[in-house]
Amino acid sequence: MTSWLVPLLTATIGVLGTLCVALLSQRAQRQRDVQAARNKTQALLDRYQEPLVRAAYDLQSRLYNIVEQDFLASGRDGVSGPDYKSLSTAWLFGQYFGWVEITRREAQFLPIPSRDDAESVQGRIDQVTSLCTSDKRPLGDTFRVFRSEQRAMGELMVVPGRGSSGEERSDCLGYGRFVELMADPATPLSQWFSPIVEHVRALGTDGRRAPRLWELQRTLIGVVDAIDPRHVRYPKNRQPLPARPA
């Protein structure tokens, strides 16, 4: 072997070794970055999926009571004020829209669990959004809320809050403050939510006259099932309404 060939081979091997180390290091760093992103995503989902599923559960429960349990015909007005039924129902809609907005901002609607189809949380939420917006004739106009209106209502419901450890986080407007703001027709909250209040009032005592509520309750059950498929958080009272009579 000529005298110049040995140093050349040595240098070549050294360069290749350096490149291999660099490539392995970059690959390891990418893997660490991916894992860190997953950990951050999971932390965000863990933080917000509980209030999101609770909001979906509470709203579907109210819709079930309106349609199947004669909630609007019950005597609760005398206890909680003349507008309790309409205001509390509007607040439950707002609470759901608010947590959807918070989840969209914080977790960017990454699927829970990680599936990108109609059965994922993203897919189920999209179904609720579409149903609220739908102009299909059987649903009528009662409780129709367009996508941009859902976003606006959700934005108005988002307020600063703190977690159990004192860390800053987004929260949803409480019922007491909601009622206070609704009392002033000039507030943006009152202007956006008044149509829902009026829809509840227009039903009178018969909640079965609102076909959209039937479908919406069943679709919200899908959101709850997607987040809590084993019925750990809400083992009871998540019964979908029967199919609406034609």
N, C-alpha and C positions, 0 to 999 in steps of 0.2 A: 504494500500500500504506500503510495507516495506520501511524502512528508506533509503536503498541504491538505490532503484529504481528511486526515484525522481531526485536525482543528475544525474543519468545515462540518464534518459529521457531528462533532461535539457541540458546535454552535447551533446546528440545525435541531438536534435533539433538545438542546436547552430552550430554543425558541418554541418548539412544539410543546415542551413541558409547561412552559409559561402560559401558552395559549390554552392548554387543557385546564390548567389551574384556574385561569381567568373565566373560561366558559363554565366550569363547574361552580365557581363562586357566583357567577351571574345567575345560573340556574337555581342555586340554593337561595339566593336573595329573592328571586321571583317567587319561589315557593313560600318563603317567609312573608312576602308582601301579600300573596294570595290568602294565606292563612290569617294574617292580621286583618285583612279586609273581611274575611268570613267571620272572624271573632267580633269585629266591630258591628257587622250586620246583625249577627245573632244577638249581641247585647242590645241593639236598638229594637229588634223584634221582641225580645223578652220584656223590654221596658214598656212597649206600647201595645202588644197584642192583648194583654189583660183588659185594659180599659176599652179597647176596640171591641172585643168579644162581649164585654159587659154591655156596651152601648147597643150592639146589635141584638143582644138577648132582651134587654129592657124594652126596646122598641117593638120587637116582634111580640113580646108578652102583652104590651098595651094594645097592639092591633088585634091580637087574638081575643082579648077581653072586649074590645069594641064590637067585633063581629060576632063572637060566639057566646059571650057572657053578659051581654046587655049592659056594658059599662056605661054607655051614655044615658041609660034609663035608670041607673042606680041613684041612690040618694046622697051621693058624696058632696054635691054642691053645697048643701046646707052646712057641711062641716068645714070644707076647705075654701069656701068662697064661691061666688056665682060663676067664675071663669076657670075654676080648677081643671075641669076636663079638657077644655080647649087649650089653655095655656100649658098645662103639663104635657099634653100630647105634642104640642109644638116644640116644647123644650126637648122631648125625647127624640124627635126628628133632628133638632139642632145638635144634640149631644152626639148622635150617630154621625151626622155630617162633619162635626167638629173633629172627632177622632179619626175619621177617614182622612181629613185634611192634614191633621198632625202626622199620621202614619205616612201619608204621601210625602210630606216634607222631610221627615226624619229618616224613614226607612226606604223611601222611594218604591214602596209597594213590592219589594222583593217577596217572592212567594213563600208561604209558610204552610207546609214544608216546601222544599225547593222543587216545585213543579210549575211549568209554564203552560197550563191548560185550563179548561173551564172548571176543573175541580179544585184548583188552587184558591187560596184566599184572594189573590188578585182577580181571578176569574169570577169568583162569587161576588166580590164587591162590584165588579163591572156589571154583573147581572142586575144588582140592585139599582145601580146608577141608570142603566138602560130602562129598567121597568118604571122608575120614577119619571123618566123623560118620555116614555112611549106615548104615541098618539093613536094607538090602535083603538078602533071604535068601541069595542066592548069595555074598555077601561074608562072611557069618558074623560072629562077634564078635572074631576075632583082629585085632589092630592097629586096633581101633575106638577113636577118641579124640574125645570130644565137643568142641564148639566152646569151651565155657568151660574145658575141660581144656587145649585147645590154647593158649588165652590164658594160663592159669596157668603152663603149662610154659614158654611163651615169656618170660613176665615173670621167671621164675626164672633164665633163661639170660642176661638182660641185665645187663651189668656196665659200670662206667665204663672208658673207654679214651681214647687220644689218637691223633690223626691223624698223618700224616707230617710236618706242620709244627708239631706239638706242641699243636694245638688240642684242646680237650676234645670228646669224642664218645662215643656209645654203642658198646659192643662186645658180643661174645658170649663166654660162658664157655668157656675152653679145655678140651681133653680131659683133661689131667692133673688139673686142679682138679675137673672133673666126676667123675672116677673116685674122687678123694679123698672128695668129699661123698657119693657113692653107697655108700661103704663103711660109713657110719653110718646105720642104718635110721631114726634119729630125725630126720634132717634133712628139711626140706620137699622138697628136690630128690629124695631117695631115695624118699619116699612117692609123689611124682607120677610118677616115671619107672620105678619098679619094675614096673608092669604091662607096659611095653614090653619090659623085660628078660625077664620071664617068658614073653611071647609068643614071643620069639626062641628061648628055651630049649625051649618046648613044641613047636617045629617039628622038633626033633631035627636030623637031617642032611638033611631034605627040605624045602627052601624052597618047592617048587612046591605045597605043600599050603595056602598062604595066598592065596586068590583076591584079597584086597584089595591085596596087594603088586603083583600084575600090573597092576591098573588104576591104582594110585597111581604106579607108575613111568612109565606112559604119560602120565599127567596132569602129572607134574613135568616131563617133556620139553616139554610145552606152555608151562610157565612159562619154561624156558630159551629156547625158541624165541621167545617174546614179547619177552624182553629182548635176546636176541642172535640176531635173525632171519637175519643173514648169516653166522653161524657164525664170527665173528671171535675171540671169547674161547675158545670150546670147539669147535674144528673137528672133533674126533674123539670117538668113544666116547659118542655121544648117540643111540644106536639104541633105538627103542621096542621093548618086548617084543612078540612076536607075540600075536595074540588067544588068550586062554586056552581050552583045549579044554573043551567042554561036559561 
